[in-house]
């Protein structure tokens, strides 16, 4: 398989875990290049459901090597829990998981700061963070005060833990939030360093040596393009770059070594947390999408906001990432709808039309979606195994999405299991 970057094209939760799982069969090394345990990939394999937060979905395939890249912020306790859960499910992990020594860690004080900061924001100003410390960990990284996985191996690691706990406590106390016990932090992180240290490696060297040896690399992102810190709906975004450019900075692999970029998007749209969502449905259709699509966060369980397919978002995402093809998911969720809408543009009351996504959210507030309607197919698709066997109206809908977005279709998913994945010309 060519070296492949796979990213979400909407606000995350597009079904990347399943697509990664499908492509992993052809890859040798799977690299997670950004995000933290606030993201979740759900995979249904051989009738079993697996929810992964930090470990790449390739771990479900025997013999694949999984790398947690330097662009990730890794909560070590979450990672240990995930490893133990997989082992309990009969998945071998020994020798198959590598953590970059450059990967920044989400520490307990980052979680405390995250939750305290969100709590002190007034209504209407809350970001909708998961409270898992992702933002403060990335802030510490940029502020050059972060702790990296390589620090677990240093003799002064516990001194750093004590010092940073005390520094965080000063901020927590100033905000009127509970503080942390520095000695308790030293104890728990001392034990953790012994357990997680053996997984730490120079993964930049490993990834590049694997590439030179002719091995196939699959680089996976978390979240989605519209949550990118630079290109998303700022400030209602994540703290990293889940776009294709982040794959290189988050792994150490040269852009010259990327062969293709795959965009994953749903046949409708969802997002979690606060922030703009032009095609959101607060009606029976929106609730139907939520229930039929199982639109509840894999990490938090939060109900996702649901809406019609937004071609403006998809085109914008395609422009930024340069997708070679789409992996579209959850077509089957639309099976029972008589009429399906597609947002083709945004328009202001004064007639100004937008066909790409504006950076200024105040501009977006003045816009309403411009819809076109298509007839639903009113037939089940989840048992279809060939694209040619889809109902004609379902094919017409998919082909209209391809036409509007300007990116060809490569994968179409009509259900959660591996077997419900249709490949087209791959």
N, C-alpha and C positions, 0 to 999 in steps of 0.2 A: 504494500500500500504506500502511496506517496506520503511524505510528511504533511500532516494535516492539522490545521487549527480549526477548532469547533467552538462557536460562540452563540449566545442567545441574541436574537434580533429584536426582542421587545423589552418588556420590563422584568425579565427573568421568568422562571417556572414554565419555560416553553416545552419541556420534555427532553432536555439535553442528556439527562442520565440514560434514557433509553437509547437515544441515537448513538451516544458514546459506547454503550454496551454493544450495539450492533457493529459499529466500526472497529471495536477493539479486537474482534476476531481476526482482523487483518493486520493488527499493529503488534509491535514488540514491546514498546515502552510508552506508557501513558503518563503525561505530565499535567498536573493541576498548576496553573500559572498565576492565579490571583484569588482574592476573596478569603473568607474565613468560614467558620462553622455556622455562620448565619445563613449560609446557603445549604440547600439539600437537593440531592439527586435521588430520585426514586426509580428503582429498576425492578421489574417483575420477570424472574427467570425460572423456568421449569416449575411454575406454580407458586414460587416463593417470592415474597416482597422484601426488598432490601432498601433501606434508606441510608444513604451515605452523605456525609457532610464535609469531610476533608480528604478522605482517601479517594483517589480516582476510581471510577466505576469499573475500570479494567481489572480490579482485584477479583472480580467474580469469574474471570477467565483464568484457568490454570496456566501457570508458567509466565504470566505477564508481569513485568516490573512496573511498579507504580511510584511516581516521584511527586513529592510535595515541593513545588518550586519556590524560589526565593521571593516571588511576588505575592505569595500567600502570607496571611497573618494567621498563625496556627495556635489555637488554644491547646496546650499539651495535655490537659486533663480530658478535653473532648476527644482528642486523638487516641489516647489510651483507652477510653471507653469504647470508641469505635472499633479499635483493634480487638479488644476482648469480646465485643458483640459478634464480630465476624468469626472469630475463633469458635465461639459457642454455636455458631450456625454451620460449623464444619468447613469454613473457608481458611485455607492455609495462608498465613501472612509472613512467616519467618523468611527472611532473605528476599522478600518481594516488595518491601516498602522502604523508600529512602527519603529522608528529610534533608533538604538543603541546609547546610550550615549557615547560609545567609538568610534563611527564613526568619522573619520577625515573629515573636511569640505574643499572644494575647495573655496577659497576666491577670491575676485576680483583681488587682487594683484598676486595670483598664475596664473591667466589667462594672466595678463600683462607680467609677467616674462616669461611664456611659449612662448608667441608670440614673445617677444623681443629676447629671446635666439635662437629660430628657425631662426629668420630673420638675426641674425648675423653669423650664420653658413655658410661657403662657399658652393657653389654648389658641390654636391657629398658627402657632410658631413651632409646633412639635414636628420633628422630622419623620417619626414613625420607625425609629430604630428598634432593632430586636433586643437591645440592651445587653448584647453579648461582647461588648468591648471592642468591636471592630474599628470604629472611628478613632477612639483614643489610641489604639495600637498603631494605626497608620499615622496618626498625628505624632506619636512618639518616634516613629521611624523617620518622618520628615524633619522632626525637631532634633534628630540625632541623639535621642535619649532612650531609644528602644533597646530591647534585649532580643538577641538572635539565638537560634537553636544551637549554634556553635558555642554560645556562652555556657550551655549545660555542661560542657567538657572542661571548663576553666576552673582552676583551684579557688578563685575568688568569687565564684558564682553566687554563693549564699550571702556574701557581703553586699553584692549588688542588689540582691533581693531585699535585704533589710533596708538598705539606703533608699531604694525606690518606693518601698512600702511607706516609709516615713514621709517621703516627699509627697506622695499621693494623699496621705492622711491630712497634711496641711490644707490641701485643696478641698478635701471632703469636709473637713471641719468648718472651713470658711463658708461652705454651702449649707451647713446645718445637716449634713448627711452622716450616717454611721461610719466610723473609721474601722480599719483592719488591725488585727493583732500581728505585729511585725514578727514576733517569735513563732507564731503559728505558721506564718508564711514561710519562714526559714525551714520549719520542720517538713511541711508538705512538699515544698519544692526540692528539698534535699532528697527525699524519697523518689520524687518524680525523675530527677536527673539520672539516678541509677537505672531506672526502668526504660527511659526514653533515649538515653545517650547512645546506645548501640545502633539506633536507626539513623543517626546523624552522619551525613557524608558530604563530600564536595560534589554536588549533583551537576554543577555547571560543567565540570570536567567529564562526569559520567555521561551526560546527555550528548555532549559533543563527540565523545569517543564512540558512543553507540551509533551516532549518525555516520561517522567516518567508517565504521565497520559494516555499514549497509543495512542497519536495523531501521525499522519503520517507526516513526514517532507520531503520536497523537497528543496534541496539546489541547486541554479542555479548560474552558472558562466557567465561572459561576456567574450568577445574576444575568444581566442582559445589557444590551447596548444603551437603552434608555435610562439605565442606572449608572452609566459611566460618569466618573467625576468631572470629566471635561465635556463630554458630548451629551450627557443625559439631562433630565429635567432638574437642573441645579436650583436650589440646594437639596431637593428631595432625591438624593442619589446615594450610591455607596461611596466608599473612600478609595477606590482603586479603578483600574482600567480593564473592564471585562471585554473590551473590543479587541480586534485582531492584533493591533499594535502592542497590546499588553502581553501577548504571548511570547514575544521576544525578550522584552525587558523583565518578564516574570519567570523566565526559564534559562536565559543565557544562550539561547540558540539564535544564530544569525538570521536576519530576515531573508538572506540569500538561500537559506536552507528550507524555507517554507515552500511547499509545492501547491497547496490549495487551501482555501478557506471555505468552510461550510457554515451556513447560517441556519439556525433552528428557530422556527416560529410556529405558533398555533394557528389554526384556521379561524380563530377568533382572537380576542385580546384579553389579558388579565394584568393586574398589578397588585402588589401588596403594600400596605402602608399609605402614608399621606402623599400628596402631590397630585399634579394635574393628570387627567385621564379623559381625553376628549370624547371617546366613544363609549364611556361607561353607561351601563344600563341599571337603573334603579327600579326595575319592574319585574314582571313574571318571566320574561325572556332571560334577564340577567340571573335570576335565581335558578332557572332551569339549567343554564350553562354551568353555574356553580355546582349544582347537585349532580348533573350527568357527568361533568368533567372532574368531579372530586377535587374541586378547587379550594383546597385547604392546605396551608403551608406544611411542607415536609419537615421543616425544622420547628416551627412555632405552633402549627395547627390553626393559625389565623385564617379566617375566610378571605379568599381573594376577591377583589373587585373584578367584575366581568363586563365585557362589552363586545361590540362588533369588531370585525377585522379592520385595522387601520392601515391603509396602503401608504399614507403619508409617512408613518413611522417606519414601515417596511422599506420604502424607497430610501429614506434617510439612512437607515441602518445599512442597506446594501451599498450606498455611496461611501460610507465611512470604512466599512470592512472589506469591500471588494469581493463579495461572495462568488464562488464558482458555481454553487447550486444551493437550493433550499432543501432542508429536511423539514417538511411540514408535518405537524402532529395534530391528533385529536379531531380528525375530520368526522369521526363517528359521533362525536358529541352533538353535532348539528343534525343528526338523522331525523329528528322528530319535528323540525321547524318547517312551517308552511312557506314562510318568506324569510330570506336572509339578507341583511343589509351589509354593504361594504362602504367604508368611508374612503372617498377618492381624493378629497381635498378639504381644507379649512377655509371658511369665508367669514369676513367681518360684516357687520350690518351695513357698512358703507360700500360693500361690494368688493373690497380688496380680497384677493384669493391667494392662499398659500398652498403650494404643493410640496414644500419641504418644511421641516420642523423648525419653528422659530426658537432662538435662544432665550428671548425675553418672555418670561411667563406672564407678564402683564399684557403682552400682545396676545398670547394664547387665550387669556381670559376673555378677550373681546371676540373670539372666534367661535363658530359652531361648525360641526362636521357636515360636509356635503355627502349625502348618501346616494348610492344607486342600489336598486333591489334586484334580487334574483330569486327564482322559485326554488323552494326546498325539494328534496327528492323523496322524503317521507318513506324511506326504505332503510333497513339495517345494512350497515357496511362493515361491521366489525368481524365478519367471517370471510370477507373477500380477501383473496390471496394474490390476485393479479389486477393491475390497474385497469386493464381492458374490461374486467368484469364489474367495475363500479357502475352504479346507476348513471345514466347519461347526464342527468342534472347535477350530480355530484362531480362528475368530470368537468362539466361546464363551469362549475363554481371554482374548482381548483385551477383550471386553465385561465380563468379571468384573473385570479390572484397572480398567476405567473405573468400575465400580460401587463397588469398594473404595476408590478414591481420590477420588471425587466430582468429577472433572474430565473434561470431554468429550474425545473424540479428534478431532484435526484433521489429523494426518499420521501415516501408518504406513509404515515402511521395511522392506522384505523383502530387502534386498541392499545392497551398497556403492555401486553405480552410481547416477547421477542418475535413470535410467529406472525404477529399482525403488522409487519413492516414490509412495505412494497418498495422494491428498488427499481429505479428506472435508468437504464443506461450507465450504471456504475461499473 
